[in-house]
Amino acid sequence: MNATKIFILMLMFFSFFGCNQSKKQFSDDETKLIEEYKLDTELLMELRSYTDSAFRKASGSIDAELGFKDSISYSDFINKKIGGISFNASEDMAFELIQKLRKKFREKGHFIYISEMNSGYSPEEVTILKTDDMFDLIRFEGTNGVNHDIFTEDIIEKLTEWHHAYGLDIVASGFDVVQAYYENTPTDLNKHSEDLYEFCPDIVDQGSGTLEELQLSITRTQQLYLWWD
């Protein structure tokens, strides 16, 4: 074998070895979670290329059951055995990851979303669930506005109505918050902003301040945001 062939073989060997060494692998615990919930390894390898944050079992909101109006509804959801993983990310990184990956995840029956917002005071929590039903995110977190007699089922009913009207893509769901992108901007923003305010007054009373500012925010961001104090 001449020197040129030996050099090429050595170059191929070290390139292959170097790539494998640099590839970020899953820990044993992470691998068990991925297998337990039958998550797509290829998707998670792509996610791993952006973050070293450890994956852990997604737990949802601690008091998720309290958000449900009907205990049977909660039991029915639990029996579906929906599960996934969570990890921490900075506020900027969390939104960047969701922007880059949400459509690809959704195509493969996974949803990636922010499950805990901390406004930069501490890392955000990002969760991945394997489900074909976007509203399972709301159920998993037990999202509610119980201080306003708004329960998880009520939120799903209202979001379903708006989803049919405009198309929604949920990117955040926590114990008392929902954030989603509109696929189509509401044509009658006056009426829609009134509907939003009636259902979730805190987004104006403790947020935008006026319905006009709420409408401007929707136009600017193309996002629906609900939060109950």
Secondary structure, DSSP 4 states (H G I P E B T S, - for coil): --HHHHHHHHHHHHHHHHHHHHSPPPPHHHHHHHHHTT--HHHHHHHHTT--PPPEE----TTGGGG-S-HHHHHHHHHTT--EEEEEE-HHHHHHHHHHHHHHHHHTTEEEEEEE--TTSS-EEEEEEE-S-TTHHHHHHT--BGGGTB-HHHHHHHHHHHHHHH-EEEEEE-SSEEEEEESS--S-HHHHHHHHHHH-THHIIIIISSHHHHHHHHHHH-EEEEE--
